[in-house]
Amino acid sequence: MRVDSSAGRRAGSFPALRSAGCRIAGIRRSRLLAGLADFLLPPACAACSSPATEEVRAGKGPVCQNCRLGLPPVPHPACDRCGAPLGTGEAPSCLECQDWPDEVTGAHTLCLLESPARELVHALKYQGWRGVGDFMGTEMARRAPEPVRRVDCIVPVPTSRRNLRRRGYNQAAVIAEALAIGLEIPLIPCLERRRQEGTQTTLNPMQRRANVSGAFVLQGRFRDVMAGSRVLLVDDVITTGATIVAAVEALGAGAPGAVVAYAFARTVPLSTDIN
């Protein structure tokens, strides 16, 4: 009894020991609650709603293995500059990128915006599944082509303040953060979106270009960082390239050496009537 009492006094005499014991107990409770939550509400895939418990526990995000392996590749042949599935010829004759700024040396995407990629993009942008963006960026890093790996910095395409308030995050920034970690390349959020004229979703190519023209601005303190740098511009989806063009025009104030665009998914070219 004396030993037990002494041990109790010793433990009680050191707040750090009590604190450590509380932390251990807290971890055990958290694990118990997490296991209970998984049992009652198993993590579901953001694309197909099938169980994704093992993927979530492994840190791979809320995307099941079938959807992870089922991301549709961009069909070939494709433009060697903008990556658009072709019917229009390779750059510089490709109709999709013939008027892109010379600074843009290439555009790459992980997959085509078809199921299950379409559902994942929708979950990230409209359903608050931030973890999907982490998955996208990690997967983009894992499959990044050589031009993407040879950049000096990563710049996410900014969203509007209205979207940031509504969504709680910039989807391109979430993707870019995971991509920067995976590639071990500095993330520089140097662009600001100073205006938003509604969604791009229902607009044709000319309307898209007009809608985002002048929408971005390079923050002055980053001009020296951009000078001569090879920049990776990151977004969730490439459609017509209008956002890329507008962002590159803003980056031009810092005189980057080259810009490479990289997105999770792309649509098929509007000008070729593939979609």
Contacts in CASP RR format, 6 or more apart in sequence:
PFRMAT RR
TARGET T0000
AUTHOR 0000-0000-0000
METHOD contacts of the structure
MODEL  1
MRVDSSAGRRAGSFPALRSAGCRIAGIRRSRLLAGLADFLLPPACAACSS
PATEEVRAGKGPVCQNCRLGLPPVPHPACDRCGAPLGTGEAPSCLECQDW
PDEVTGAHTLCLLESPARELVHALKYQGWRGVGDFMGTEMARRAPEPVRR
VDCIVPVPTSRRNLRRRGYNQAAVIAEALAIGLEIPLIPCLERRRQEGTQ
TTLNPMQRRANVSGAFVLQGRFRDVMAGSRVLLVDDVITTGATIVAAVEA
LGAGAPGAVVAYAFARTVPLSTDIN
11 17 0 8 1.000
11 18 0 8 1.000
12 18 0 8 1.000
38 53 0 8 1.000
38 57 0 8 1.000
42 51 0 8 1.000
42 52 0 8 1.000
42 53 0 8 1.000
43 51 0 8 1.000
43 52 0 8 1.000
43 53 0 8 1.000
43 55 0 8 1.000
43 56 0 8 1.000
43 62 0 8 1.000
44 50 0 8 1.000
44 51 0 8 1.000
44 52 0 8 1.000
44 62 0 8 1.000
45 51 0 8 1.000
45 52 0 8 1.000
45 55 0 8 1.000
45 62 0 8 1.000
45 63 0 8 1.000
45 64 0 8 1.000
45 67 0 8 1.000
46 52 0 8 1.000
46 62 0 8 1.000
46 63 0 8 1.000
46 119 0 8 1.000
46 120 0 8 1.000
46 123 0 8 1.000
46 124 0 8 1.000
46 127 0 8 1.000
46 129 0 8 1.000
46 131 0 8 1.000
46 132 0 8 1.000
47 63 0 8 1.000
47 64 0 8 1.000
47 67 0 8 1.000
47 115 0 8 1.000
47 116 0 8 1.000
47 117 0 8 1.000
47 119 0 8 1.000
47 120 0 8 1.000
47 123 0 8 1.000
48 64 0 8 1.000
48 66 0 8 1.000
48 67 0 8 1.000
48 116 0 8 1.000
48 119 0 8 1.000
50 64 0 8 1.000
50 66 0 8 1.000
51 64 0 8 1.000
52 61 0 8 1.000
52 62 0 8 1.000
52 63 0 8 1.000
52 64 0 8 1.000
55 61 0 8 1.000
55 62 0 8 1.000
55 63 0 8 1.000
55 64 0 8 1.000
55 65 0 8 1.000
55 68 0 8 1.000
56 62 0 8 1.000
60 68 0 8 1.000
60 135 0 8 1.000
60 138 0 8 1.000
61 131 0 8 1.000
61 132 0 8 1.000
61 134 0 8 1.000
61 135 0 8 1.000
62 129 0 8 1.000
62 131 0 8 1.000
62 132 0 8 1.000
62 135 0 8 1.000
63 116 0 8 1.000
63 120 0 8 1.000
63 132 0 8 1.000
63 135 0 8 1.000
67 116 0 8 1.000
67 120 0 8 1.000
68 139 0 8 1.000
70 116 0 8 1.000
71 110 0 8 1.000
71 111 0 8 1.000
71 116 0 8 1.000
71 117 0 8 1.000
71 139 0 8 1.000
72 111 0 8 1.000
72 112 0 8 1.000
72 114 0 8 1.000
72 115 0 8 1.000
72 117 0 8 1.000
73 111 0 8 1.000
73 112 0 8 1.000
74 83 0 8 1.000
74 85 0 8 1.000
74 109 0 8 1.000
74 111 0 8 1.000
74 112 0 8 1.000
74 266 0 8 1.000
75 85 0 8 1.000
75 112 0 8 1.000
76 85 0 8 1.000
77 85 0 8 1.000
77 86 0 8 1.000
77 87 0 8 1.000
77 90 0 8 1.000
78 84 0 8 1.000
78 85 0 8 1.000
78 86 0 8 1.000
79 86 0 8 1.000
79 88 0 8 1.000
79 89 0 8 1.000
79 90 0 8 1.000
79 91 0 8 1.000
79 94 0 8 1.000
79 96 0 8 1.000
79 97 0 8 1.000
80 90 0 8 1.000
80 91 0 8 1.000
81 90 0 8 1.000
81 91 0 8 1.000
81 92 0 8 1.000
81 94 0 8 1.000
81 97 0 8 1.000
81 100 0 8 1.000
81 104 0 8 1.000
81 105 0 8 1.000
81 106 0 8 1.000
81 107 0 8 1.000
82 91 0 8 1.000
82 94 0 8 1.000
82 96 0 8 1.000
82 97 0 8 1.000
82 100 0 8 1.000
82 106 0 8 1.000
82 107 0 8 1.000
82 241 0 8 1.000
83 96 0 8 1.000
83 106 0 8 1.000
83 107 0 8 1.000
83 108 0 8 1.000
83 109 0 8 1.000
83 266 0 8 1.000
84 94 0 8 1.000
84 96 0 8 1.000
84 97 0 8 1.000
84 266 0 8 1.000
84 268 0 8 1.000
84 269 0 8 1.000
84 272 0 8 1.000
85 112 0 8 1.000
85 268 0 8 1.000
85 269 0 8 1.000
85 272 0 8 1.000
85 274 0 8 1.000
86 94 0 8 1.000
86 269 0 8 1.000
86 272 0 8 1.000
87 269 0 8 1.000
87 272 0 8 1.000
87 274 0 8 1.000
88 94 0 8 1.000
88 95 0 8 1.000
88 96 0 8 1.000
88 269 0 8 1.000
88 271 0 8 1.000
88 272 0 8 1.000
91 97 0 8 1.000
91 98 0 8 1.000
92 98 0 8 1.000
95 269 0 8 1.000
95 271 0 8 1.000
95 272 0 8 1.000
96 240 0 8 1.000
96 241 0 8 1.000
96 269 0 8 1.000
96 271 0 8 1.000
97 104 0 8 1.000
97 107 0 8 1.000
97 241 0 8 1.000
99 245 0 8 1.000
100 241 0 8 1.000
100 244 0 8 1.000
100 245 0 8 1.000
100 248 0 8 1.000
101 245 0 8 1.000
101 248 0 8 1.000
101 249 0 8 1.000
101 259 0 8 1.000
103 248 0 8 1.000
103 251 0 8 1.000
103 252 0 8 1.000
103 256 0 8 1.000
103 257 0 8 1.000
103 258 0 8 1.000
103 259 0 8 1.000
104 244 0 8 1.000
104 245 0 8 1.000
104 248 0 8 1.000
104 258 0 8 1.000
104 259 0 8 1.000
104 260 0 8 1.000
104 261 0 8 1.000
105 147 0 8 1.000
105 258 0 8 1.000
105 259 0 8 1.000
105 260 0 8 1.000
106 147 0 8 1.000
106 260 0 8 1.000
106 261 0 8 1.000
107 238 0 8 1.000
107 241 0 8 1.000
107 244 0 8 1.000
107 260 0 8 1.000
107 261 0 8 1.000
107 262 0 8 1.000
107 263 0 8 1.000
108 144 0 8 1.000
108 145 0 8 1.000
108 147 0 8 1.000
108 148 0 8 1.000
108 260 0 8 1.000
108 261 0 8 1.000
108 262 0 8 1.000
108 263 0 8 1.000
109 238 0 8 1.000
109 262 0 8 1.000
109 263 0 8 1.000
109 264 0 8 1.000
109 265 0 8 1.000
109 266 0 8 1.000
110 136 0 8 1.000
110 139 0 8 1.000
110 140 0 8 1.000
110 143 0 8 1.000
110 263 0 8 1.000
110 264 0 8 1.000
110 265 0 8 1.000
111 117 0 8 1.000
111 264 0 8 1.000
111 265 0 8 1.000
112 265 0 8 1.000
112 266 0 8 1.000
112 267 0 8 1.000
112 268 0 8 1.000
113 121 0 8 1.000
113 237 0 8 1.000
113 265 0 8 1.000
113 266 0 8 1.000
113 267 0 8 1.000
117 264 0 8 1.000
117 265 0 8 1.000
118 265 0 8 1.000
120 132 0 8 1.000
120 135 0 8 1.000
120 136 0 8 1.000
120 264 0 8 1.000
121 236 0 8 1.000
121 237 0 8 1.000
121 264 0 8 1.000
121 265 0 8 1.000
123 129 0 8 1.000
123 132 0 8 1.000
124 130 0 8 1.000
124 131 0 8 1.000
124 132 0 8 1.000
124 133 0 8 1.000
124 136 0 8 1.000
124 171 0 8 1.000
124 174 0 8 1.000
124 236 0 8 1.000
125 167 0 8 1.000
125 171 0 8 1.000
125 236 0 8 1.000
128 167 0 8 1.000
130 169 0 8 1.000
130 174 0 8 1.000
131 174 0 8 1.000
133 171 0 8 1.000
133 174 0 8 1.000
133 175 0 8 1.000
133 178 0 8 1.000
133 236 0 8 1.000
133 264 0 8 1.000
134 174 0 8 1.000
134 177 0 8 1.000
134 178 0 8 1.000
135 178 0 8 1.000
136 175 0 8 1.000
136 178 0 8 1.000
136 236 0 8 1.000
136 264 0 8 1.000
137 175 0 8 1.000
137 176 0 8 1.000
137 177 0 8 1.000
137 178 0 8 1.000
137 179 0 8 1.000
137 182 0 8 1.000
137 264 0 8 1.000
138 178 0 8 1.000
138 179 0 8 1.000
138 181 0 8 1.000
138 182 0 8 1.000
139 264 0 8 1.000
140 175 0 8 1.000
140 178 0 8 1.000
140 179 0 8 1.000
140 262 0 8 1.000
140 264 0 8 1.000
141 178 0 8 1.000
141 179 0 8 1.000
141 181 0 8 1.000
141 182 0 8 1.000
141 183 0 8 1.000
142 182 0 8 1.000
144 179 0 8 1.000
144 183 0 8 1.000
144 262 0 8 1.000
147 260 0 8 1.000
148 183 0 8 1.000
148 232 0 8 1.000
148 260 0 8 1.000
148 262 0 8 1.000
149 183 0 8 1.000
150 230 0 8 1.000
151 185 0 8 1.000
151 230 0 8 1.000
151 231 0 8 1.000
151 232 0 8 1.000
151 260 0 8 1.000
152 185 0 8 1.000
152 186 0 8 1.000
152 229 0 8 1.000
152 230 0 8 1.000
152 231 0 8 1.000
153 185 0 8 1.000
153 186 0 8 1.000
153 187 0 8 1.000
153 188 0 8 1.000
153 225 0 8 1.000
153 229 0 8 1.000
153 230 0 8 1.000
153 231 0 8 1.000
153 232 0 8 1.000
154 176 0 8 1.000
154 179 0 8 1.000
154 180 0 8 1.000
154 183 0 8 1.000
154 185 0 8 1.000
154 186 0 8 1.000
154 187 0 8 1.000
154 188 0 8 1.000
154 231 0 8 1.000
154 232 0 8 1.000
154 234 0 8 1.000
155 176 0 8 1.000
155 187 0 8 1.000
155 188 0 8 1.000
155 189 0 8 1.000
155 190 0 8 1.000
155 191 0 8 1.000
155 231 0 8 1.000
155 232 0 8 1.000
155 233 0 8 1.000
155 234 0 8 1.000
155 247 0 8 1.000
155 251 0 8 1.000
156 170 0 8 1.000
156 172 0 8 1.000
156 173 0 8 1.000
156 175 0 8 1.000
156 176 0 8 1.000
156 177 0 8 1.000
156 187 0 8 1.000
156 189 0 8 1.000
156 191 0 8 1.000
156 234 0 8 1.000
156 235 0 8 1.000
157 172 0 8 1.000
157 191 0 8 1.000
157 216 0 8 1.000
157 233 0 8 1.000
157 234 0 8 1.000
157 235 0 8 1.000
157 243 0 8 1.000
157 247 0 8 1.000
158 170 0 8 1.000
158 172 0 8 1.000
158 173 0 8 1.000
158 189 0 8 1.000
158 191 0 8 1.000
158 192 0 8 1.000
158 193 0 8 1.000
158 216 0 8 1.000
159 167 0 8 1.000
159 170 0 8 1.000
159 171 0 8 1.000
159 172 0 8 1.000
159 173 0 8 1.000
159 193 0 8 1.000
160 193 0 8 1.000
160 195 0 8 1.000
160 196 0 8 1.000
161 193 0 8 1.000
161 196 0 8 1.000
162 196 0 8 1.000
163 170 0 8 1.000
163 196 0 8 1.000
164 170 0 8 1.000
171 236 0 8 1.000
172 234 0 8 1.000
172 235 0 8 1.000
172 236 0 8 1.000
173 189 0 8 1.000
175 234 0 8 1.000
175 235 0 8 1.000
175 236 0 8 1.000
175 264 0 8 1.000
176 187 0 8 1.000
176 189 0 8 1.000
176 234 0 8 1.000
177 187 0 8 1.000
179 185 0 8 1.000
179 234 0 8 1.000
179 262 0 8 1.000
180 186 0 8 1.000
180 187 0 8 1.000
185 232 0 8 1.000
188 222 0 8 1.000
188 225 0 8 1.000
190 218 0 8 1.000
190 219 0 8 1.000
190 222 0 8 1.000
190 225 0 8 1.000
190 226 0 8 1.000
190 251 0 8 1.000
191 216 0 8 1.000
191 217 0 8 1.000
191 218 0 8 1.000
191 219 0 8 1.000
191 247 0 8 1.000
191 250 0 8 1.000
191 251 0 8 1.000
192 216 0 8 1.000
192 217 0 8 1.000
192 218 0 8 1.000
192 219 0 8 1.000
193 215 0 8 1.000
193 216 0 8 1.000
194 214 0 8 1.000
194 215 0 8 1.000
194 216 0 8 1.000
194 217 0 8 1.000
195 214 0 8 1.000
195 215 0 8 1.000
196 215 0 8 1.000
197 211 0 8 1.000
197 212 0 8 1.000
197 215 0 8 1.000
198 211 0 8 1.000
200 208 0 8 1.000
200 211 0 8 1.000
200 212 0 8 1.000
200 239 0 8 1.000
200 242 0 8 1.000
200 243 0 8 1.000
203 211 0 8 1.000
204 270 0 8 1.000
205 240 0 8 1.000
205 242 0 8 1.000
205 270 0 8 1.000
205 271 0 8 1.000
208 239 0 8 1.000
208 240 0 8 1.000
208 241 0 8 1.000
208 242 0 8 1.000
208 243 0 8 1.000
209 240 0 8 1.000
209 242 0 8 1.000
209 245 0 8 1.000
209 246 0 8 1.000
211 242 0 8 1.000
212 242 0 8 1.000
212 243 0 8 1.000
212 245 0 8 1.000
212 246 0 8 1.000
213 246 0 8 1.000
213 249 0 8 1.000
214 246 0 8 1.000
214 249 0 8 1.000
214 250 0 8 1.000
215 246 0 8 1.000
216 246 0 8 1.000
216 247 0 8 1.000
216 249 0 8 1.000
216 250 0 8 1.000
217 250 0 8 1.000
217 253 0 8 1.000
218 226 0 8 1.000
218 250 0 8 1.000
218 251 0 8 1.000
218 252 0 8 1.000
218 253 0 8 1.000
218 254 0 8 1.000
220 253 0 8 1.000
222 254 0 8 1.000
223 253 0 8 1.000
223 254 0 8 1.000
223 255 0 8 1.000
226 251 0 8 1.000
226 252 0 8 1.000
226 253 0 8 1.000
226 254 0 8 1.000
226 255 0 8 1.000
226 256 0 8 1.000
227 254 0 8 1.000
227 255 0 8 1.000
227 256 0 8 1.000
228 255 0 8 1.000
228 256 0 8 1.000
228 257 0 8 1.000
229 256 0 8 1.000
229 257 0 8 1.000
230 256 0 8 1.000
230 257 0 8 1.000
230 258 0 8 1.000
230 259 0 8 1.000
230 260 0 8 1.000
231 251 0 8 1.000
231 256 0 8 1.000
231 257 0 8 1.000
231 258 0 8 1.000
231 259 0 8 1.000
231 260 0 8 1.000
232 259 0 8 1.000
232 260 0 8 1.000
232 261 0 8 1.000
232 262 0 8 1.000
233 244 0 8 1.000
233 247 0 8 1.000
233 248 0 8 1.000
233 251 0 8 1.000
233 259 0 8 1.000
233 260 0 8 1.000
233 261 0 8 1.000
233 262 0 8 1.000
234 261 0 8 1.000
234 262 0 8 1.000
234 263 0 8 1.000
235 243 0 8 1.000
235 244 0 8 1.000
235 261 0 8 1.000
235 263 0 8 1.000
236 263 0 8 1.000
236 264 0 8 1.000
236 265 0 8 1.000
237 263 0 8 1.000
237 264 0 8 1.000
237 265 0 8 1.000
237 266 0 8 1.000
237 267 0 8 1.000
238 244 0 8 1.000
238 261 0 8 1.000
238 263 0 8 1.000
238 265 0 8 1.000
238 266 0 8 1.000
238 267 0 8 1.000
239 266 0 8 1.000
239 267 0 8 1.000
239 270 0 8 1.000
240 270 0 8 1.000
241 261 0 8 1.000
244 261 0 8 1.000
248 259 0 8 1.000
251 259 0 8 1.000
267 275 0 8 1.000
268 274 0 8 1.000
268 275 0 8 1.000
269 275 0 8 1.000
END
